[in-house]
Amino acid sequence: HTARPHRAMAKPYDPKDFYYRKAKKAGLRARSAFKIEEILHKHRLVRPGEAVLDLGAAPGGFLQILAEAVGEKGVAVGVDLEPIRNLGKKWVKTAIVDLLAPDAIAKIEALHPGPYKLVTSDMAPKTIGVKVVDETRSLELVRMALAVSDQLLAKGGSFVAKLFLGGDFPALKKDLQTRFEKVRVVRPMATREASYEIYVLGTGFKGAEKK
């Protein structure tokens, strides 16, 4: 096994890297679009006509891909604290929703009552550069997304959420394993080399644990 020479040195962060340029060219709002595209394609998570929910959807990179995947007979719902610019597709519905607010589920259900075949989250904390703090906040966001899934995900459905790996990940993984038939950790090709983000993927939703 010979090391690839161009991998030997960590590349400096390039905001205008290959996936950024590719996204711009394809009219995609964020390079993250390629991440969800790869995950959807590889794991066959949705089919045309199904309903999907994207949490923390602004600026709409994931949503663009999800909308294409379900097509006009499906429903793609995106919510965020920030407004999401209109995608120009009738089957895409968006709203400003604070997931911690008591009316969050009701607001999402007002867009589409569900249940959803797939819930995705590309939410990330505002990082402060202290790894342990960033990881803890990241885990909290995944748990927030999971709480929404507990109420809106269809039996047999899937869950995809971005995560900064570390912290109390084993406890989160355990919680995912009680809810899903299969839990995987995936790292899409479009992830920056220096990044420690991964995505957790749960498939075959069995339902939330009864407390």
C-alpha positions in Angstrom: 0.0 0.0 0.0 1.6 3.2 -1.1 0.5 6.5 0.3 -0.9 8.9 -2.2 1.6 11.8 -2.4 -1.0 14.5 -2.5 -2.5 13.2 0.7 0.7 13.4 2.7 0.1 17.0 3.7 -3.1 18.4 5.1 -4.5 20.7 2.5 -5.2 24.2 3.7 -8.9 25.0 4.0 -10.1 26.2 0.6 -13.6 27.8 0.7 -13.8 27.6 -3.1 -12.8 23.9 -3.3 -13.9 21.3 -5.9 -17.3 20.6 -4.3 -18.0 24.3 -3.8 -17.4 25.0 -7.5 -19.3 21.9 -8.5 -22.3 23.1 -6.4 -22.2 26.6 -7.9 -22.1 25.1 -11.4 -25.1 22.8 -10.7 -27.1 25.7 -9.2 -27.0 24.1 -5.7 -27.1 26.3 -2.7 -24.5 24.4 -0.6 -21.7 21.9 -1.1 -23.5 19.8 1.5 -26.0 18.9 -1.2 -23.4 16.3 -2.5 -23.3 14.7 1.0 -27.0 14.0 1.2 -27.0 13.0 -2.5 -24.4 10.4 -1.9 -26.1 9.0 1.2 -29.5 8.8 -0.5 -28.0 7.1 -3.5 -25.9 4.6 -1.6 -28.6 3.6 0.9 -31.7 4.1 -1.2 -33.5 6.0 1.6 -36.4 7.5 -0.4 -38.5 6.9 -3.4 -40.6 9.3 -5.6 -43.9 10.2 -3.9 -42.7 9.9 -0.3 -42.5 12.6 2.3 -39.2 13.9 3.7 -38.4 16.4 6.5 -35.2 18.4 6.6 -34.3 20.1 9.9 -32.0 23.1 9.9 -32.6 23.3 6.2 -31.3 26.8 5.3 -29.9 27.7 2.8 -31.5 24.7 1.2 -28.7 22.5 -0.1 -30.2 19.3 1.3 -33.7 20.3 0.4 -32.8 20.7 -3.3 -31.6 17.1 -3.4 -34.5 15.8 -1.3 -37.1 17.6 -3.5 -35.6 15.9 -6.6 -35.6 12.5 -4.9 -39.3 12.6 -3.9 -40.5 14.4 -7.0 -43.7 16.4 -7.5 -45.9 13.6 -6.2 -43.9 13.7 -2.9 -43.5 16.3 -0.2 -40.3 17.9 1.0 -40.5 20.0 4.1 -37.7 22.2 5.4 -37.6 24.1 8.6 -34.9 26.4 10.2 -34.5 29.4 12.5 -33.6 31.3 9.3 -35.9 31.8 6.3 -35.3 29.5 3.4 -35.4 31.1 0.0 -38.2 29.7 -2.2 -37.1 26.7 -4.3 -39.8 27.3 -6.9 -41.3 23.8 -6.4 -44.9 23.4 -5.3 -44.2 20.2 -3.3 -41.5 21.9 -1.2 -42.8 23.6 1.9 -40.8 25.6 4.3 -41.2 27.5 7.6 -39.3 29.3 10.3 -39.5 26.9 13.3 -37.6 26.8 16.6 -37.3 23.1 17.4 -37.1 23.9 21.1 -40.4 25.8 21.1 -43.5 23.9 22.4 -45.3 24.4 19.1 -42.5 23.1 16.9 -44.2 19.8 16.0 -47.5 21.5 15.4 -45.9 23.9 13.0 -44.2 21.1 11.0 -47.5 19.2 10.9 -49.3 22.3 9.6 -47.0 22.1 6.5 -47.5 18.3 6.1 -49.1 16.1 8.8 -46.6 13.3 8.2 -45.5 10.6 8.8 -42.2 11.1 7.0 -40.2 8.4 5.3 -37.0 10.2 6.1 -35.9 12.9 8.6 -32.6 14.6 7.9 -30.6 17.1 9.9 -27.5 19.1 8.8 -27.6 21.2 11.9 -24.3 22.2 13.4 -23.5 24.3 16.4 -21.8 27.6 16.1 -18.3 26.2 16.8 -16.1 27.9 19.3 -13.0 25.8 18.5 -13.0 24.0 21.9 -13.4 20.4 20.7 -15.2 19.0 23.7 -17.8 21.8 23.8 -18.4 21.7 20.0 -18.9 17.9 20.2 -21.3 18.2 23.1 -23.4 20.9 21.4 -23.4 18.8 18.2 -24.8 15.8 20.1 -27.5 18.0 21.6 -28.6 19.0 18.1 -28.8 15.3 17.0 -30.9 14.5 20.0 -33.1 17.4 19.2 -33.6 16.0 15.7 -34.2 12.6 17.1 -36.9 13.9 19.4 -38.7 15.3 16.3 -38.2 11.9 14.5 -39.8 10.1 17.5 -43.0 11.9 16.7 -43.0 12.3 12.9 -41.0 9.4 11.4 -42.9 6.6 9.8 -42.3 3.0 11.0 -39.5 1.6 8.8 -38.3 5.1 8.0 -34.8 6.5 8.1 -32.9 9.2 10.0 -29.7 11.0 8.9 -28.0 13.6 11.1 -24.7 15.4 11.0 -22.5 15.0 14.0 -19.1 16.0 15.3 -17.7 12.7 16.4 -16.5 12.4 20.0 -18.0 13.3 23.4 -20.8 11.0 24.5 -21.3 9.3 21.1 -21.6 5.8 22.5 -24.7 6.8 24.6 -26.3 8.4 21.5 -25.5 5.3 19.4 -27.2 3.2 22.0 -30.3 5.4 21.9 -30.3 5.1 18.1 -30.0 1.4 18.3 -33.1 1.1 20.4 -35.1 2.9 17.7 -33.6 1.6 14.5 -33.0 -1.8 13.0 -29.6 -0.7 11.7 -27.3 2.2 12.7 -24.3 3.3 10.7 -21.7 6.0 10.7 -21.1 7.5 7.3 -18.6 10.0 6.0 -19.5 11.3 2.5 -16.9 12.0 -0.1 -17.7 15.7 -0.1 -16.7 16.1 3.6 -13.6 18.3 3.9 -10.5 16.3 4.8 -9.7 18.2 7.9 -13.3 18.0 9.2 -14.3 15.7 12.0 -17.9 15.7 11.0 -19.7 12.4 10.2 -23.3 11.5 9.6 -25.3 9.0 11.7 -27.7 6.9 9.7 -30.6 5.0 11.2 -32.7 2.8 9.0 -35.8 0.7 9.8 -37.4 2.9 12.5 -39.1 0.8 15.1 -40.6 3.6 17.1 -39.4 5.6 20.2 -38.8 3.8 23.4 -41.7 4.1 25.8 -40.6 5.9 28.9 
